[in-house]
Amino acid sequence: MSPPKKKKYMEKLKKKIFISHSSIDKTIISDFVEQVLILGLGINQDEIAYTSEEPLGVIPGEDIKKYIKDNIVNASIVLIMISPNYKHSEICLNEMGAAWALDKKCISVLLPGVDFDQLGWLTSMEKAVKMTEKSQIDNLCATMASHFAIDMNLRFKHMTAAVDKFIRSHDKVVFKTAVEEKQNTIRANTDSLRLFDSSFTSLYIEEGKYIIQLTMRIRADKEPICIRRILLRNKYSFTGAVSREINMLCFKLYMHPDIFDLSSQQDEAEDFVKHIFQENCKPILDTTIKKGHNFSCSFIQLFHTIRQSDGYDELQLHGWELVVEYNVDSEAVFPLTLNPVDKEPSGKYWHNI
C-alpha cells in the first residue's frame, strides 16, 4: 500500500486544468477559479492545479518545480491569466513556454483593465478572452464544457448565476500592477551623464540564435564625456559555450539609429548584421560628447545563447543592465528590459521533458 503522501501526490497528477498566473494577481484569479470554474462549471477543485490556493496547490514539503512540471504535463487545458505582472514574471513565462512546447490547449484570459496593446507577443498565439466580458466568459465556459464533456443543460443555471456574480464583482475594478510599465524607455541620471530615449530589442532567428539591438541617446550635462566602454550584462549567463558561459557583451562599434531598425526590418536583420553593419559603423572607444550636447548611437549584434532545459527561456527578458564607462574612472549603470520584436513565439523555449 502506497504511503499517504505518495497517494496524495499521485492524485495531484490527475488534474484537468493548470492555472498559469502571477501570484500578485491572486485575489481576482482565486475568485474566478471559485465562482466560474468550481461553482459555475462544476469542476471539482481536486482537478484544478492552482498554486496560490493551498487546497488546490502544492503539498507542504513538495518540490514546487516538480509540481508545476508534472501538472502541466498532465493537464488537458492550461489557462494563462495574462496581466503586466504575468508578463514580467520569469516563472510565468517559463510555464507558458512549457505549455506551448508540450502542445497543450492554451486559453489566454485577459485580466481587467489590461489592453492587448500592452502585451504584444504574449497574446499572439490566440486572441485572449477578456475576464469581465460576459459573452466571452460564456464562450470560454462552453469551450471548457465541451472539452470536459460537462452537460451544459444541467449546469446552465449555476453557470449563469456564477458568471453574473463574478462580472458584477469585478467589472469596475481598476487593475493595479506591481510592475511599472516604462515602455522600454530609460530616463535616468548620473552627476554628468543622462541616458534617455533608449530601446533594447531582440529578434529570434532560430533555436539558440538571436539578434539584439540597443539604441540610445546620451547627453553630457555637467562636463564633457569621453566614452571608454559600453557594456550589456545580465545576472544570468546568456551567451557563449557551455564550458565558457558569458553574462556580458562589450560593444565596440556603433552606427546612427536611423540606419537600421530591428523592430521594422526583421527580414533583413541577419543579412544586415553579417554584411552591411561593418560598412556603416564607427568605433565607440574615445567617443567624446561636449558639455550640453547629445550623442545618438545604436548597437546590433548576432549571438548564440546557452540553451537550457525544462522550460527555462533561452534568452532572459529581465535582469539586464547597461553600463557606460566614461572619462577616467566613472561608470553609469541603467536597468533594461528586453523586448522581443518577433510575432511568432515558437522556439523561445525548449524542453527535455
TORFIMI-190624 format. One record per residue (C-alpha): z, y, x; chain; residue in three letters. Coordinates in Angstrom, 2 decimals. Layout:
<nodes>
<node pz="Z" py="Y" px="X" c="A" r="ALA"/>
...
</nodes>
This chain:
<nodes>
<node pz="0.00" py="0.00" px="0.00" c="A" r="MET"/>
<node pz="-1.01" py="3.41" px="1.37" c="A" r="SER"/>
<node pz="1.77" py="5.85" px="2.22" c="A" r="PRO"/>
<node pz="2.20" py="8.58" px="-0.45" c="A" r="PRO"/>
<node pz="0.90" py="11.30" px="1.87" c="A" r="LYS"/>
<node pz="-2.27" py="9.31" px="2.66" c="A" r="LYS"/>
<node pz="-2.84" py="8.57" px="-1.03" c="A" r="LYS"/>
<node pz="-2.36" py="12.23" px="-1.91" c="A" r="LYS"/>
<node pz="-4.81" py="13.24" px="0.83" c="A" r="TYR"/>
<node pz="-7.46" py="10.78" px="-0.41" c="A" r="MET"/>
<node pz="-7.12" py="12.23" px="-3.89" c="A" r="GLU"/>
<node pz="-7.93" py="15.64" px="-2.41" c="A" r="LYS"/>
<node pz="-11.34" py="14.31" px="-1.28" c="A" r="LEU"/>
<node pz="-12.37" py="13.73" px="-4.91" c="A" r="LYS"/>
<node pz="-12.56" py="17.44" px="-5.70" c="A" r="LYS"/>
<node pz="-15.70" py="18.60" px="-7.50" c="A" r="LYS"/>
<node pz="-15.56" py="22.30" px="-6.69" c="A" r="ILE"/>
<node pz="-14.83" py="24.17" px="-3.47" c="A" r="PHE"/>
<node pz="-13.87" py="27.85" px="-3.85" c="A" r="ILE"/>
<node pz="-15.06" py="29.72" px="-0.73" c="A" r="SER"/>
<node pz="-13.23" py="33.05" px="-0.73" c="A" r="HIS"/>
<node pz="-11.28" py="35.64" px="1.21" c="A" r="SER"/>
<node pz="-7.53" py="35.30" px="0.71" c="A" r="SER"/>
<node pz="-7.39" py="39.10" px="0.40" c="A" r="ILE"/>
<node pz="-9.17" py="38.71" px="-2.97" c="A" r="ASP"/>
<node pz="-6.67" py="36.10" px="-4.19" c="A" r="LYS"/>
<node pz="-5.42" py="37.96" px="-7.30" c="A" r="THR"/>
<node pz="-8.69" py="38.17" px="-9.21" c="A" r="ILE"/>
<node pz="-10.07" py="34.85" px="-7.95" c="A" r="ILE"/>
<node pz="-6.90" py="32.99" px="-8.96" c="A" r="SER"/>
<node pz="-7.27" py="34.46" px="-12.45" c="A" r="ASP"/>
<node pz="-10.94" py="33.41" px="-12.52" c="A" r="PHE"/>
<node pz="-10.05" py="29.84" px="-11.49" c="A" r="VAL"/>
<node pz="-7.29" py="29.55" px="-14.09" c="A" r="GLU"/>
<node pz="-8.99" py="31.33" px="-17.01" c="A" r="GLN"/>
<node pz="-12.65" py="30.38" px="-16.62" c="A" r="VAL"/>
<node pz="-12.67" py="27.06" px="-14.79" c="A" r="LEU"/>
<node pz="-9.45" py="25.39" px="-15.95" c="A" r="ILE"/>
<node pz="-8.74" py="26.85" px="-19.41" c="A" r="LEU"/>
<node pz="-12.34" py="27.65" px="-20.31" c="A" r="GLY"/>
<node pz="-14.40" py="24.73" px="-18.98" c="A" r="LEU"/>
<node pz="-11.51" py="22.29" px="-18.99" c="A" r="GLY"/>
<node pz="-11.92" py="21.29" px="-15.35" c="A" r="ILE"/>
<node pz="-8.83" py="19.53" px="-14.04" c="A" r="ASN"/>
<node pz="-7.02" py="21.52" px="-11.35" c="A" r="GLN"/>
<node pz="-6.99" py="18.39" px="-9.16" c="A" r="ASP"/>
<node pz="-10.78" py="18.65" px="-8.99" c="A" r="GLU"/>
<node pz="-10.76" py="22.18" px="-7.52" c="A" r="ILE"/>
<node pz="-10.27" py="22.92" px="-3.82" c="A" r="ALA"/>
<node pz="-8.81" py="26.44" px="-3.62" c="A" r="TYR"/>
<node pz="-6.67" py="27.17" px="-0.57" c="A" r="THR"/>
<node pz="-4.97" py="30.31" px="-1.95" c="A" r="SER"/>
<node pz="-3.07" py="28.39" px="-4.64" c="A" r="GLU"/>
<node pz="-0.57" py="25.76" px="-3.49" c="A" r="GLU"/>
<node pz="-1.25" py="23.18" px="-6.25" c="A" r="PRO"/>
<node pz="-5.00" py="23.35" px="-5.52" c="A" r="LEU"/>
<node pz="-4.88" py="23.76" px="-1.78" c="A" r="GLY"/>
<node pz="-3.62" py="22.31" px="1.48" c="A" r="VAL"/>
<node pz="-0.77" py="19.78" px="1.58" c="A" r="ILE"/>
<node pz="2.06" py="21.10" px="3.80" c="A" r="PRO"/>
<node pz="1.52" py="19.78" px="7.32" c="A" r="GLY"/>
<node pz="-2.17" py="19.07" px="6.71" c="A" r="GLU"/>
<node pz="-4.81" py="20.39" px="9.14" c="A" r="ASP"/>
<node pz="-6.48" py="23.27" px="7.27" c="A" r="ILE"/>
<node pz="-9.75" py="22.95" px="9.24" c="A" r="LYS"/>
<node pz="-9.98" py="19.27" px="8.31" c="A" r="LYS"/>
<node pz="-9.08" py="20.07" px="4.70" c="A" r="TYR"/>
<node pz="-11.88" py="22.66" px="4.45" c="A" r="ILE"/>
<node pz="-14.43" py="20.43" px="6.20" c="A" r="LYS"/>
<node pz="-13.64" py="17.34" px="4.11" c="A" r="ASP"/>
<node pz="-13.62" py="19.23" px="0.80" c="A" r="ASN"/>
<node pz="-16.92" py="20.99" px="1.45" c="A" r="ILE"/>
<node pz="-18.48" py="17.63" px="2.37" c="A" r="VAL"/>
<node pz="-17.22" py="16.03" px="-0.86" c="A" r="ASN"/>
<node pz="-17.72" py="18.96" px="-3.25" c="A" r="ALA"/>
<node pz="-20.52" py="18.91" px="-5.82" c="A" r="SER"/>
<node pz="-20.55" py="22.72" px="-6.15" c="A" r="ILE"/>
<node pz="-19.44" py="25.47" px="-3.77" c="A" r="VAL"/>
<node pz="-18.55" py="28.74" px="-5.47" c="A" r="LEU"/>
<node pz="-18.99" py="31.59" px="-2.98" c="A" r="ILE"/>
<node pz="-16.82" py="34.50" px="-4.10" c="A" r="MET"/>
<node pz="-18.55" py="37.45" px="-2.47" c="A" r="ILE"/>
<node pz="-16.91" py="40.75" px="-1.55" c="A" r="SER"/>
<node pz="-16.80" py="43.02" px="1.51" c="A" r="PRO"/>
<node pz="-13.67" py="41.10" px="2.54" c="A" r="ASN"/>
<node pz="-15.69" py="37.87" px="2.43" c="A" r="TYR"/>
<node pz="-18.49" py="39.45" px="4.44" c="A" r="LYS"/>
<node pz="-16.09" py="40.43" px="7.23" c="A" r="HIS"/>
<node pz="-14.27" py="37.09" px="7.42" c="A" r="SER"/>
<node pz="-15.46" py="34.66" px="10.10" c="A" r="GLU"/>
<node pz="-13.75" py="31.77" px="8.29" c="A" r="ILE"/>
<node pz="-15.60" py="32.59" px="5.05" c="A" r="CYS"/>
<node pz="-18.94" py="32.87" px="6.82" c="A" r="LEU"/>
<node pz="-18.29" py="29.53" px="8.52" c="A" r="ASN"/>
<node pz="-17.59" py="27.95" px="5.13" c="A" r="GLU"/>
<node pz="-20.80" py="29.40" px="3.74" c="A" r="MET"/>
<node pz="-22.74" py="28.13" px="6.75" c="A" r="GLY"/>
<node pz="-21.33" py="24.63" px="6.40" c="A" r="ALA"/>
<node pz="-22.23" py="24.56" px="2.69" c="A" r="ALA"/>
<node pz="-25.80" py="25.65" px="3.45" c="A" r="TRP"/>
<node pz="-26.13" py="23.16" px="6.29" c="A" r="ALA"/>
<node pz="-24.96" py="20.34" px="4.03" c="A" r="LEU"/>
<node pz="-27.43" py="21.46" px="1.35" c="A" r="ASP"/>
<node pz="-24.68" py="21.85" px="-1.25" c="A" r="LYS"/>
<node pz="-25.30" py="23.51" px="-4.60" c="A" r="LYS"/>
<node pz="-24.00" py="27.00" px="-3.88" c="A" r="CYS"/>
<node pz="-23.37" py="29.58" px="-6.60" c="A" r="ILE"/>
<node pz="-22.64" py="33.14" px="-5.49" c="A" r="SER"/>
<node pz="-20.17" py="35.11" px="-7.60" c="A" r="VAL"/>
<node pz="-20.09" py="38.86" px="-7.01" c="A" r="LEU"/>
<node pz="-16.62" py="40.45" px="-7.38" c="A" r="LEU"/>
<node pz="-16.14" py="43.63" px="-9.48" c="A" r="PRO"/>
<node pz="-17.30" py="46.94" px="-8.06" c="A" r="GLY"/>
<node pz="-19.44" py="45.31" px="-5.37" c="A" r="VAL"/>
<node pz="-23.17" py="46.12" px="-5.24" c="A" r="ASP"/>
<node pz="-25.93" py="43.88" px="-3.94" c="A" r="PHE"/>
<node pz="-26.94" py="46.64" px="-1.53" c="A" r="ASP"/>
<node pz="-23.58" py="46.38" px="0.22" c="A" r="GLN"/>
<node pz="-24.01" py="42.71" px="1.01" c="A" r="LEU"/>
<node pz="-27.55" py="42.36" px="2.39" c="A" r="GLY"/>
<node pz="-28.32" py="38.88" px="3.70" c="A" r="TRP"/>
<node pz="-25.18" py="37.37" px="2.12" c="A" r="LEU"/>
<node pz="-26.89" py="37.14" px="-1.27" c="A" r="THR"/>
<node pz="-30.37" py="36.26" px="-0.06" c="A" r="SER"/>
<node pz="-30.01" py="32.56" px="-0.92" c="A" r="MET"/>
<node pz="-30.00" py="33.40" px="-4.64" c="A" r="GLU"/>
<node pz="-29.02" py="36.24" px="-6.94" c="A" r="LYS"/>
<node pz="-25.28" py="36.38" px="-7.33" c="A" r="ALA"/>
<node pz="-23.51" py="36.14" px="-10.69" c="A" r="VAL"/>
<node pz="-21.58" py="39.30" px="-11.50" c="A" r="LYS"/>
<node pz="-17.99" py="38.32" px="-12.24" c="A" r="MET"/>
<node pz="-17.45" py="40.86" px="-15.04" c="A" r="THR"/>
<node pz="-20.82" py="40.45" px="-16.81" c="A" r="GLU"/>
<node pz="-20.08" py="38.21" px="-19.82" c="A" r="LYS"/>
<node pz="-23.63" py="36.91" px="-20.21" c="A" r="SER"/>
<node pz="-23.78" py="35.95" px="-16.54" c="A" r="GLN"/>
<node pz="-20.39" py="34.20" px="-16.63" c="A" r="ILE"/>
<node pz="-21.52" py="32.36" px="-19.78" c="A" r="ASP"/>
<node pz="-24.64" py="31.20" px="-17.93" c="A" r="ASN"/>
<node pz="-22.51" py="30.14" px="-14.97" c="A" r="LEU"/>
<node pz="-20.29" py="28.09" px="-17.28" c="A" r="CYS"/>
<node pz="-23.34" py="26.49" px="-18.91" c="A" r="ALA"/>
<node pz="-24.72" py="25.57" px="-15.48" c="A" r="THR"/>
<node pz="-21.46" py="24.00" px="-14.40" c="A" r="MET"/>
<node pz="-21.02" py="22.21" px="-17.71" c="A" r="ALA"/>
<node pz="-24.45" py="20.66" px="-17.32" c="A" r="SER"/>
<node pz="-23.75" py="19.70" px="-13.71" c="A" r="HIS"/>
<node pz="-20.44" py="18.01" px="-14.58" c="A" r="PHE"/>
<node pz="-21.52" py="16.61" px="-17.97" c="A" r="ALA"/>
<node pz="-18.98" py="18.73" px="-19.89" c="A" r="ILE"/>
<node pz="-19.54" py="18.73" px="-23.67" c="A" r="ASP"/>
<node pz="-20.04" py="22.41" px="-24.49" c="A" r="MET"/>
<node pz="-19.71" py="21.74" px="-28.22" c="A" r="ASN"/>
<node pz="-16.13" py="20.65" px="-27.62" c="A" r="LEU"/>
<node pz="-15.34" py="23.39" px="-25.10" c="A" r="ARG"/>
<node pz="-17.17" py="26.33" px="-26.72" c="A" r="PHE"/>
<node pz="-14.18" py="27.99" px="-28.45" c="A" r="LYS"/>
<node pz="-11.94" py="27.51" px="-25.42" c="A" r="HIS"/>
<node pz="-14.58" py="28.82" px="-23.03" c="A" r="MET"/>
<node pz="-15.45" py="31.87" px="-25.16" c="A" r="THR"/>
<node pz="-11.79" py="32.86" px="-25.56" c="A" r="ALA"/>
<node pz="-11.04" py="32.34" px="-21.85" c="A" r="ALA"/>
<node pz="-14.09" py="34.28" px="-20.63" c="A" r="VAL"/>
<node pz="-13.43" py="37.15" px="-23.06" c="A" r="ASP"/>
<node pz="-9.81" py="37.37" px="-21.89" c="A" r="LYS"/>
<node pz="-10.84" py="37.36" px="-18.24" c="A" r="PHE"/>
<node pz="-13.51" py="40.05" px="-18.76" c="A" r="ILE"/>
<node pz="-11.08" py="42.29" px="-20.67" c="A" r="ARG"/>
<node pz="-8.53" py="41.97" px="-17.88" c="A" r="SER"/>
<node pz="-10.90" py="42.87" px="-15.07" c="A" r="HIS"/>
<node pz="-13.85" py="44.92" px="-16.32" c="A" r="ASP"/>
<node pz="-12.06" py="48.19" px="-15.43" c="A" r="LYS"/>
<node pz="-10.83" py="47.01" px="-12.06" c="A" r="VAL"/>
<node pz="-11.70" py="49.21" px="-9.11" c="A" r="VAL"/>
<node pz="-12.27" py="46.74" px="-6.34" c="A" r="PHE"/>
<node pz="-10.37" py="47.51" px="-3.16" c="A" r="LYS"/>
<node pz="-11.49" py="46.17" px="0.17" c="A" r="THR"/>
<node pz="-9.32" py="45.70" px="3.22" c="A" r="ALA"/>
<node pz="-12.32" py="46.41" px="5.44" c="A" r="VAL"/>
<node pz="-13.63" py="49.94" px="5.79" c="A" r="GLU"/>
<node pz="-17.40" py="49.95" px="5.33" c="A" r="GLU"/>
<node pz="-18.82" py="52.04" px="8.16" c="A" r="LYS"/>
<node pz="-22.47" py="51.06" px="7.66" c="A" r="GLN"/>
<node pz="-22.64" py="50.22" px="11.32" c="A" r="ASN"/>
<node pz="-22.25" py="53.86" px="12.37" c="A" r="THR"/>
<node pz="-19.80" py="54.77" px="15.10" c="A" r="ILE"/>
<node pz="-18.13" py="58.16" px="15.18" c="A" r="ARG"/>
<node pz="-15.59" py="58.15" px="17.95" c="A" r="ALA"/>
<node pz="-14.46" py="60.50" px="20.65" c="A" r="ASN"/>
<node pz="-13.06" py="60.44" px="24.17" c="A" r="THR"/>
<node pz="-12.00" py="63.51" px="26.12" c="A" r="ASP"/>
<node pz="-15.52" py="64.14" px="27.39" c="A" r="SER"/>
<node pz="-17.84" py="61.75" px="25.62" c="A" r="LEU"/>
<node pz="-18.85" py="61.46" px="21.98" c="A" r="ARG"/>
<node pz="-20.80" py="58.48" px="20.64" c="A" r="LEU"/>
<node pz="-22.46" py="58.60" px="17.21" c="A" r="PHE"/>
<node pz="-25.49" py="57.60" px="15.10" c="A" r="ASP"/>
<node pz="-25.27" py="54.11" px="16.56" c="A" r="SER"/>
<node pz="-26.51" py="50.77" px="15.27" c="A" r="SER"/>
<node pz="-26.19" py="47.21" px="16.56" c="A" r="PHE"/>
<node pz="-28.56" py="44.65" px="15.04" c="A" r="THR"/>
<node pz="-29.66" py="41.08" px="15.67" c="A" r="SER"/>
<node pz="-32.74" py="39.04" px="14.76" c="A" r="LEU"/>
<node pz="-32.66" py="35.24" px="14.53" c="A" r="TYR"/>
<node pz="-35.71" py="33.70" px="16.29" c="A" r="ILE"/>
<node pz="-34.84" py="30.02" px="16.27" c="A" r="GLU"/>
<node pz="-31.73" py="27.88" px="16.67" c="A" r="GLU"/>
<node pz="-29.72" py="29.35" px="19.54" c="A" r="GLY"/>
<node pz="-32.22" py="32.15" px="20.23" c="A" r="LYS"/>
<node pz="-31.72" py="35.79" px="19.20" c="A" r="TYR"/>
<node pz="-32.91" py="39.31" px="19.90" c="A" r="ILE"/>
<node pz="-30.38" py="42.14" px="19.75" c="A" r="ILE"/>
<node pz="-30.95" py="45.89" px="19.72" c="A" r="GLN"/>
<node pz="-28.33" py="48.56" px="20.37" c="A" r="LEU"/>
<node pz="-29.33" py="52.14" px="19.56" c="A" r="THR"/>
<node pz="-27.05" py="55.15" px="20.04" c="A" r="MET"/>
<node pz="-26.70" py="58.84" px="20.75" c="A" r="ARG"/>
<node pz="-24.23" py="60.20" px="23.32" c="A" r="ILE"/>
<node pz="-23.01" py="63.78" px="23.64" c="A" r="ARG"/>
<node pz="-21.27" py="65.29" px="26.68" c="A" r="ALA"/>
<node pz="-18.67" py="67.61" px="25.16" c="A" r="ASP"/>
<node pz="-16.39" py="68.94" px="27.91" c="A" r="LYS"/>
<node pz="-18.15" py="68.15" px="31.16" c="A" r="GLU"/>
<node pz="-21.41" py="66.69" px="32.49" c="A" r="PRO"/>
<node pz="-21.61" py="62.90" px="32.12" c="A" r="ILE"/>
<node pz="-23.13" py="60.59" px="34.71" c="A" r="CYS"/>
<node pz="-23.50" py="57.05" px="33.33" c="A" r="ILE"/>
<node pz="-22.67" py="54.16" px="35.65" c="A" r="ARG"/>
<node pz="-22.97" py="51.18" px="33.31" c="A" r="ARG"/>
<node pz="-23.31" py="50.35" px="29.62" c="A" r="ILE"/>
<node pz="-21.83" py="47.00" px="28.61" c="A" r="LEU"/>
<node pz="-21.71" py="44.95" px="25.45" c="A" r="LEU"/>
<node pz="-18.90" py="42.43" px="25.22" c="A" r="ARG"/>
<node pz="-17.12" py="40.14" px="22.80" c="A" r="ASN"/>
<node pz="-13.77" py="38.39" px="22.97" c="A" r="LYS"/>
<node pz="-15.71" py="35.14" px="22.40" c="A" r="TYR"/>
<node pz="-18.35" py="33.73" px="24.76" c="A" r="SER"/>
<node pz="-21.75" py="34.16" px="23.15" c="A" r="PHE"/>
<node pz="-24.44" py="33.54" px="25.76" c="A" r="THR"/>
<node pz="-25.14" py="31.64" px="28.98" c="A" r="GLY"/>
<node pz="-24.96" py="27.94" px="29.79" c="A" r="ALA"/>
<node pz="-22.10" py="25.79" px="28.53" c="A" r="VAL"/>
<node pz="-20.93" py="25.39" px="32.12" c="A" r="SER"/>
<node pz="-21.00" py="29.18" px="32.63" c="A" r="ARG"/>
<node pz="-20.14" py="30.92" px="29.40" c="A" r="GLU"/>
<node pz="-20.59" py="34.69" px="29.25" c="A" r="ILE"/>
<node pz="-18.96" py="37.21" px="26.91" c="A" r="ASN"/>
<node pz="-20.58" py="40.36" px="28.32" c="A" r="MET"/>
<node pz="-24.06" py="41.85" px="28.72" c="A" r="LEU"/>
<node pz="-24.89" py="44.71" px="31.06" c="A" r="CYS"/>
<node pz="-27.82" py="46.89" px="30.01" c="A" r="PHE"/>
<node pz="-29.82" py="48.16" px="32.98" c="A" r="LYS"/>
<node pz="-32.90" py="49.52" px="31.22" c="A" r="LEU"/>
<node pz="-33.25" py="51.74" px="28.17" c="A" r="TYR"/>
<node pz="-36.02" py="53.22" px="26.01" c="A" r="MET"/>
<node pz="-36.24" py="56.03" px="23.48" c="A" r="HIS"/>
<node pz="-35.12" py="54.86" px="20.00" c="A" r="PRO"/>
<node pz="-38.44" py="55.89" px="18.41" c="A" r="ASP"/>
<node pz="-40.42" py="53.34" px="20.44" c="A" r="ILE"/>
<node pz="-39.25" py="50.23" px="18.62" c="A" r="PHE"/>
<node pz="-37.02" py="49.40" px="15.62" c="A" r="ASP"/>
<node pz="-35.88" py="45.80" px="15.30" c="A" r="LEU"/>
<node pz="-34.97" py="46.27" px="11.63" c="A" r="SER"/>
<node pz="-38.51" py="47.16" px="10.55" c="A" r="SER"/>
<node pz="-40.66" py="45.46" px="13.23" c="A" r="GLN"/>
<node pz="-39.26" py="41.94" px="13.16" c="A" r="GLN"/>
<node pz="-42.63" py="40.16" px="13.51" c="A" r="ASP"/>
<node pz="-43.46" py="41.99" px="16.75" c="A" r="GLU"/>
<node pz="-39.98" py="41.79" px="18.26" c="A" r="ALA"/>
<node pz="-40.34" py="38.79" px="20.58" c="A" r="GLU"/>
<node pz="-43.70" py="39.95" px="21.96" c="A" r="ASP"/>
<node pz="-42.28" py="43.45" px="22.48" c="A" r="PHE"/>
<node pz="-39.28" py="42.20" px="24.44" c="A" r="VAL"/>
<node pz="-41.36" py="39.87" px="26.63" c="A" r="LYS"/>
<node pz="-44.41" py="42.00" px="27.32" c="A" r="HIS"/>
<node pz="-44.08" py="45.65" px="26.27" c="A" r="ILE"/>
<node pz="-40.48" py="46.79" px="26.78" c="A" r="PHE"/>
<node pz="-40.79" py="46.95" px="30.58" c="A" r="GLN"/>
<node pz="-43.62" py="49.45" px="30.27" c="A" r="GLU"/>
<node pz="-41.53" py="51.85" px="28.16" c="A" r="ASN"/>
<node pz="-38.13" py="51.70" px="29.83" c="A" r="CYS"/>
<node pz="-36.12" py="53.60" px="32.43" c="A" r="LYS"/>
<node pz="-33.03" py="52.67" px="34.47" c="A" r="PRO"/>
<node pz="-29.76" py="53.70" px="32.85" c="A" r="ILE"/>
<node pz="-27.84" py="53.96" px="36.16" c="A" r="LEU"/>
<node pz="-27.04" py="57.56" px="37.15" c="A" r="ASP"/>
<node pz="-28.48" py="58.99" px="33.93" c="A" r="THR"/>
<node pz="-26.93" py="62.46" px="33.66" c="A" r="THR"/>
<node pz="-26.12" py="64.30" px="30.43" c="A" r="ILE"/>
<node pz="-25.43" py="68.01" px="30.72" c="A" r="LYS"/>
<node pz="-22.38" py="69.51" px="29.03" c="A" r="LYS"/>
<node pz="-23.15" py="70.22" px="25.37" c="A" r="GLY"/>
<node pz="-26.32" py="68.08" px="25.42" c="A" r="HIS"/>
<node pz="-27.22" py="64.85" px="23.60" c="A" r="ASN"/>
<node pz="-28.83" py="61.71" px="25.01" c="A" r="PHE"/>
<node pz="-30.52" py="59.11" px="22.78" c="A" r="SER"/>
<node pz="-31.27" py="55.61" px="24.00" c="A" r="CYS"/>
<node pz="-32.00" py="52.10" px="22.80" c="A" r="SER"/>
<node pz="-31.47" py="48.71" px="24.46" c="A" r="PHE"/>
<node pz="-33.16" py="45.50" px="23.43" c="A" r="ILE"/>
<node pz="-32.71" py="42.01" px="24.80" c="A" r="GLN"/>
<node pz="-33.52" py="38.37" px="24.04" c="A" r="LEU"/>
<node pz="-30.94" py="35.71" px="24.86" c="A" r="PHE"/>
<node pz="-29.79" py="32.19" px="24.06" c="A" r="HIS"/>
<node pz="-26.38" py="31.60" px="22.52" c="A" r="THR"/>
<node pz="-23.83" py="28.95" px="23.33" c="A" r="ILE"/>
<node pz="-24.13" py="26.93" px="20.15" c="A" r="ARG"/>
<node pz="-21.00" py="25.40" px="18.69" c="A" r="GLN"/>
<node pz="-20.45" py="22.74" px="16.06" c="A" r="SER"/>
<node pz="-18.58" py="22.12" px="12.83" c="A" r="ASP"/>
<node pz="-19.60" py="25.30" px="11.06" c="A" r="GLY"/>
<node pz="-18.96" py="27.88" px="13.79" c="A" r="TYR"/>
<node pz="-21.59" py="30.60" px="13.83" c="A" r="ASP"/>
<node pz="-23.87" py="30.70" px="16.86" c="A" r="GLU"/>
<node pz="-23.65" py="34.46" px="17.21" c="A" r="LEU"/>
<node pz="-20.38" py="36.22" px="16.39" c="A" r="GLN"/>
<node pz="-20.64" py="39.08" px="13.90" c="A" r="LEU"/>
<node pz="-17.29" py="40.60" px="14.82" c="A" r="HIS"/>
<node pz="-15.15" py="41.27" px="17.87" c="A" r="GLY"/>
<node pz="-17.81" py="43.33" px="19.67" c="A" r="TRP"/>
<node pz="-17.14" py="46.31" px="21.92" c="A" r="GLU"/>
<node pz="-19.46" py="48.82" px="23.52" c="A" r="LEU"/>
<node pz="-18.26" py="50.01" px="26.92" c="A" r="VAL"/>
<node pz="-19.65" py="53.15" px="28.52" c="A" r="VAL"/>
<node pz="-18.62" py="53.59" px="32.14" c="A" r="GLU"/>
<node pz="-19.26" py="57.12" px="33.40" c="A" r="TYR"/>
<node pz="-18.50" py="59.59" px="36.19" c="A" r="ASN"/>
<node pz="-16.23" py="58.22" px="38.93" c="A" r="VAL"/>
<node pz="-13.75" py="56.05" px="37.05" c="A" r="ASP"/>
<node pz="-13.96" py="56.96" px="33.35" c="A" r="SER"/>
<node pz="-14.57" py="54.45" px="30.57" c="A" r="GLU"/>
<node pz="-15.06" py="54.72" px="26.80" c="A" r="ALA"/>
<node pz="-14.70" py="51.69" px="24.53" c="A" r="VAL"/>
<node pz="-16.02" py="51.64" px="20.97" c="A" r="PHE"/>
<node pz="-15.86" py="48.81" px="18.36" c="A" r="PRO"/>
<node pz="-19.11" py="47.41" px="16.99" c="A" r="LEU"/>
<node pz="-20.10" py="45.17" px="14.10" c="A" r="THR"/>
<node pz="-23.26" py="43.10" px="14.44" c="A" r="LEU"/>
<node pz="-25.67" py="43.49" px="11.52" c="A" r="ASN"/>
<node pz="-28.21" py="40.64" px="11.01" c="A" r="PRO"/>
<node pz="-31.60" py="42.06" px="10.01" c="A" r="VAL"/>
<node pz="-33.49" py="38.89" px="9.08" c="A" r="ASP"/>
<node pz="-33.63" py="37.87" px="5.43" c="A" r="LYS"/>
<node pz="-33.54" py="34.10" px="5.92" c="A" r="GLU"/>
<node pz="-30.06" py="32.88" px="6.86" c="A" r="PRO"/>
<node pz="-31.17" py="29.32" px="7.68" c="A" r="SER"/>
<node pz="-30.35" py="28.39" px="11.25" c="A" r="GLY"/>
<node pz="-27.44" py="30.74" px="11.80" c="A" r="LYS"/>
<node pz="-25.12" py="27.79" px="11.58" c="A" r="TYR"/>
<node pz="-25.40" py="24.23" px="12.73" c="A" r="TRP"/>
<node pz="-23.09" py="21.26" px="12.48" c="A" r="HIS"/>
<node pz="-22.48" py="17.68" px="13.55" c="A" r="ASN"/>
<node pz="-20.53" py="16.56" px="10.51" c="A" r="ILE"/>
</nodes>
